[in-house]
Amino acid sequence: MERVLKGSEEYRIALMCAEKEPLDCHRTILVCHNLKSLGISIKHILYDGTIEDHHNAESRLLKLTNFEQKELFISDSERLELAYKKRACGLHIKQKIRRYLISIFEKIHFKTASL
């Protein structure tokens, strides 16, 4: 984070990811969330080349995580925080499943390759 902040003093910084959807990227869920709290302007380059403001991405995040509906006893900022946490957990689980499936594939591939 410090390196990104320091670099942004002199340069326009782009944090790139291979994910098609910004909400599937840990940089959006973890890094951008922190950068936004520091007042840094964030834009996402979507798969079709259009630019999405981070505020719009957060609106989509609320909808995706079923926190779009305003609640009487939960503030907007708390709903957004819950949405970030829910998405982070979802991405973590997906990553664990992906690693598990890769390990199974590697074991199967190793067995067939050694036959």
Contact map, one row per residue, 1 for C-alpha under 8 A:
1111100000000000000000000000001000000000000000000000000000000000000000000000000000000000000000000000000000000000000
1111110000000000000000000000000000000000000000000000000000000000000000000000000000000000000000000000000000000000000
1111111000000000000000000000000000000000000000000000000000000000000000000000000000000000000000000000000000000000000
1111111100001000000000000000000000000000000000000000000000000000000000000000000000000000000000000000000000000000000
1111111110000000000000000000000000000000000000000000000000000000000000000000000000000000000000000000000000000000000
0111111111000000000000000000000000000000000000000000000000000000000000000000000000000000000000000000000000000000000
0011111111111000000000000000000000000000000000000000000000000000000000000000000000000000000000000000000000000000000
0001111111111000000000000000000000000000000000000000000000000000000000000000000000000000000000000000000000000000000
0000111111100000000000000000000000000000000000000000000000000000000000000000000000000000000000000000000000000000000
0000011111110000000000000000000000000000000000000000000000000000000000000000000000000000000000000000000000000000000
0000001111111000000000000000000000000000000000000000000000000000000000000000000000000000000000000000000000000000000
0000001101111100000000000000000000000000000000000000000000000000000000000000000000000000000000000000000000000000000
0001001100111110000000000000000000000000000000000000000000000000000000000000000000000000000000000000000000000000000
0000000000011111000000000000000000000000000000000000000000000000000000000000000000000000000000000000000000000000000
0000000000001111100000000010000000000000000000000000000000000000000000000000000000000000000000000000000000000000000
0000000000000111110000000000000000000000000000000000000000000000000000000000000000000000000000000000000000000000000
0000000000000011111000001010000000000000000000000000000000000000000000000000000000000000000000000000000000000000000
0000000000000001111100000000000000000000000000000000000000000000000000000000000000000000000000000000000000000000000
0000000000000000111111011000000000000000000000000000000000000000000000000000000000000000000000000000000000000000000
0000000000000000011111010000000000000000000001100000000000000000000000000000000000000000000000000000000000000000000
0000000000000000001111111000000000000000000001100000000000000000000000000000000000000000000000000000000000000000000
0000000000000000001111111001000000000000000101000000000010000000000000000000000000000000000000000000000000000000000
0000000000000000000011111101100000000000000000000000000010001000000000000000000000000010000000000000000000000000000
0000000000000000001111111101000000000000000000000000000000000000000000000000000000000000001000000000000000000000000
0000000000000000101011111111100000000000000000000000000000000000000000000000000000000000001000000000000000000000000
0000000000000000000000111111111000000000000000000000000000000000000000000000000000000001001000000000000000000000000
0000000000000010100000001111111100000000000000000000000000000000000000000000000000000000000000000000000000000000000
0000000000000000000001111111111110000000000000000000000000000000000000000000000000000000000000000000000000000000000
0000000000000000000000101111111110000000000000000000000000000000000000000000000000010011000000000000000000000000000
0000000000000000000000000111111111000000000000000000000000000000000000000000000000000001000000000000000000000000000
1000000000000000000000000111111111100000000000000000000000000000000000000000000000000000000000000000000000000000000
0000000000000000000000000011111111110000010000000000000000000000000000000000000000000000000000000000000000000000000
0000000000000000000000000001111111111000000000000000000000000000000000000000000000000000000000000000000000000000000
0000000000000000000000000000011111111100000000000000000000000000000000000000000000000000000000000000000000000000000
0000000000000000000000000000001111111111010000000000000000000000000000000000000000000000000000000000000000000000000
0000000000000000000000000000000111111111110000000000000000000000000000000000000000000000000000000000000000000000000
0000000000000000000000000000000011111111000000000000000000000000000000000000000000000000000000000000000000000000000
0000000000000000000000000000000001111111000000000000000000000000000000000000000000000000000000000000000000000000000
0000000000000000000000000000000000111111100000000000000000000000000000000000000000000000000000000000000000000000000
0000000000000000000000000000000000111111110000000000000000000000000000000000000000000000000000000000000000000000000
0000000000000000000000000000000000010011111000000000010000000000000000000000000000000000000000000000000000000000000
0000000000000000000000000000000100110001111100000000110000000000000000000000000000000000000000000000000000000000000
0000000000000000000000000000000000000000111110000011110000000000000000000000000000000000000000000000000000000000000
0000000000000000000001000000000000000000011111000011110000000000000000000000000000000000000000000000000000000000000
0000000000000000000000000000000000000000001111101111000000000000000000000000000000000000000000000000000000000000000
0000000000000000000111000000000000000000000111111111000000000000000000000000000000000000000000000000000000000000000
0000000000000000000110000000000000000000000011111100000000000000000000000000000000000000000000000000000000000000000
0000000000000000000000000000000000000000000001111100000000000000000000000000000000000000000000000000000000000000000
0000000000000000000000000000000000000000000011111110000000000000000000000000000000000000000000000000000000000000000
0000000000000000000000000000000000000000000011111111000000000000000000000000000000000000000000000000000000000000000
0000000000000000000000000000000000000000001111001111100000000000000000000000000000000000000000000000000000000000000
0000000000000000000000000000000000000000001111000111110110000000000000000000000000000000000000000000000000000000000
0000000000000000000000000000000000000000011100000011111110000000000000000000000000000000000000000000000000000000000
0000000000000000000000000000000000000000111100000001111111000000000000000000000000000000000000000000000000000000000
0000000000000000000000000000000000000000000000000000111111100000000000000000000000000000000000000000000000000000000
0000000000000000000000000000000000000000000000000001111111110000000000000000000000000000000000000000000000000000000
0000000000000000000001100000000000000000000000000001111111111000000000000000000000000000000000000000000000000000000
0000000000000000000000000000000000000000000000000000011111111100000000000000000100000000000000000000000000000000000
0000000000000000000000000000000000000000000000000000001111111110000100000000000000000000000000000000000000000000000
0000000000000000000000000000000000000000000000000000000111111111000000000000000000000000000000000000000000000000000
0000000000000000000000100000000000000000000000000000000011111111100000000000000000110010000000000000000000000000000
0000000000000000000000000000000000000000000000000000000001111111111100000000001100100000000000000000000000000000000
0000000000000000000000000000000000000000000000000000000000111111111100000000000000000000000000000000000000000000000
0000000000000000000000000000000000000000000000000000000000011111111000000000000000000000000000000000000000000000000
0000000000000000000000000000000000000000000000000000000000001111111100000000000000100110000000000000000000000000000
0000000000000000000000000000000000000000000000000000000000000111111110000000000000100000000000000000000000000000000
0000000000000000000000000000000000000000000000000000000000000111111111000000001101100000000000000000000000000000000
0000000000000000000000000000000000000000000000000000000000100110111111000000000000000000000000000000000000000000000
0000000000000000000000000000000000000000000000000000000000000000011111100000000000000000000000000000000000000000000
0000000000000000000000000000000000000000000000000000000000000000001111110111000000000000000000000000000000000000000
0000000000000000000000000000000000000000000000000000000000000000000011111110000000000000000000000000000000000000000
0000000000000000000000000000000000000000000000000000000000000000000001111110000000000000000000000000000000000000000
0000000000000000000000000000000000000000000000000000000000000000000000111110000000000000000000000000000000000000000
0000000000000000000000000000000000000000000000000000000000000000000001111111011000000000000000000000000000000000000
0000000000000000000000000000000000000000000000000000000000000000000001111111111000000000000000000000000000000000000
0000000000000000000000000000000000000000000000000000000000000000000001000111111100000000000000000000000000000000000
0000000000000000000000000000000000000000000000000000000000000000000000000011111110000000000000000000000000000000000
0000000000000000000000000000000000000000000000000000000000000000000000000111111111000000000000000000000000000000000
0000000000000000000000000000000000000000000000000000000000000100001000000111111111100000000000000000000000000000000
0000000000000000000000000000000000000000000000000000000001000100001000000001111111110000000000000000000000000000000
0000000000000000000000000000000000000000000000000000000000000000000000000000111111111000000000000000000000000000000
0000000000000000000000000000000000000000000000000000000000000000001000000000011111111100000000000000000000000000000
0000000000000000000000000000000000000000000000000000000000001100111000000000001111111110000000000000000000000000000
0000000000000000000000000000100000000000000000000000000000001000000000000000000111111111000000000000000000000000000
0000000000000000000000000000000000000000000000000000000000000000000000000000000011111111100000000000000000000000000
0000000000000000000000000000000000000000000000000000000000000000100000000000000001111111110000000000000000000000000
0000000000000000000000100000100000000000000000000000000000001000100000000000000000111111111000000000000000000000000
0000000000000000000000000100110000000000000000000000000000000000000000000000000000011111111100000000000000000000000
0000000000000000000000000000000000000000000000000000000000000000000000000000000000001111111110000000000000000000000
0000000000000000000000000000000000000000000000000000000000000000000000000000000000000111111111000000000000000000000
0000000000000000000000011100000000000000000000000000000000000000000000000000000000000011111111100000000000000000000
0000000000000000000000000000000000000000000000000000000000000000000000000000000000000001111111110000000000000000000
0000000000000000000000000000000000000000000000000000000000000000000000000000000000000000111111111000000000000000000
0000000000000000000000000000000000000000000000000000000000000000000000000000000000000000011111111100000000000000000
0000000000000000000000000000000000000000000000000000000000000000000000000000000000000000001111111110000000000000000
0000000000000000000000000000000000000000000000000000000000000000000000000000000000000000000111111111000000000000000
0000000000000000000000000000000000000000000000000000000000000000000000000000000000000000000011111111100000000000000
0000000000000000000000000000000000000000000000000000000000000000000000000000000000000000000001111111110000000000000
0000000000000000000000000000000000000000000000000000000000000000000000000000000000000000000000111111111000000000000
0000000000000000000000000000000000000000000000000000000000000000000000000000000000000000000000011111111100000000000
0000000000000000000000000000000000000000000000000000000000000000000000000000000000000000000000001111111110000000000
0000000000000000000000000000000000000000000000000000000000000000000000000000000000000000000000000111111111000000000
0000000000000000000000000000000000000000000000000000000000000000000000000000000000000000000000000011111111100000000
0000000000000000000000000000000000000000000000000000000000000000000000000000000000000000000000000001111111110000000
0000000000000000000000000000000000000000000000000000000000000000000000000000000000000000000000000000111111111000000
0000000000000000000000000000000000000000000000000000000000000000000000000000000000000000000000000000011111111100000
0000000000000000000000000000000000000000000000000000000000000000000000000000000000000000000000000000001111111110000
0000000000000000000000000000000000000000000000000000000000000000000000000000000000000000000000000000000111111111000
0000000000000000000000000000000000000000000000000000000000000000000000000000000000000000000000000000000011111111100
0000000000000000000000000000000000000000000000000000000000000000000000000000000000000000000000000000000001111111110
0000000000000000000000000000000000000000000000000000000000000000000000000000000000000000000000000000000000111111111
0000000000000000000000000000000000000000000000000000000000000000000000000000000000000000000000000000000000011111111
0000000000000000000000000000000000000000000000000000000000000000000000000000000000000000000000000000000000001111111
0000000000000000000000000000000000000000000000000000000000000000000000000000000000000000000000000000000000000111111
0000000000000000000000000000000000000000000000000000000000000000000000000000000000000000000000000000000000000011111
